[in-house]
Amino acid sequence: MNAATQYGVQTPASVLSADEMSGRQITEPTESAQVEVDYVWSVVESCELTNDKDQPRVKCFTSILDSGMMLNGYYRDGVVSINADLAPVGATDVGQLSNRLLKVAMEEVAHFVTGATDNSRDFQDYLLEPPTTGSTVRRVLFLYRRQLEMSGYRS
């Protein structure tokens, strides 16, 4: 492949996107994916933890299992992408969406805000250090969601 690239021959890497090479199909976000990212972003904004960024765009994707592993989500180029298997079509009630979807939305929004990679100190500090509200982002999100569930909130 290196020789082909060196001589200008097209290779899969030069023609296909990273998603295409990984077997992912990108789609518009389901209602539940958009609602969950909107929810996470509203909490991040209320804690003043946006790093002066606007809310990221949201997409969904489908993919095949890779060595038995399922990719739940990823962030790239200003877009939070969530596996469509986690984000049911038609579901818009934040209190009824899965905690797994919430965790994925929270993680990918954190990548967007920080620009940090998994397991980096910046990423861990953002999620675990107390913000101005006196609690971690994760705790704020789950406590707020619990309040929504208890109040019977419907979006």
Secondary structure by P-SEA (a helix, b strand, c coil): caaaaaacccccccccccccccbbbbbcccaaaaaaaaaaaaaaaaacccccccbbbbbbbcccccccccccccccccbbbcccccccccccccccccaaaaaaaaaaaaaaacccccccaaaaaaacccccccccaaaaaaaaaaaaaaacccc
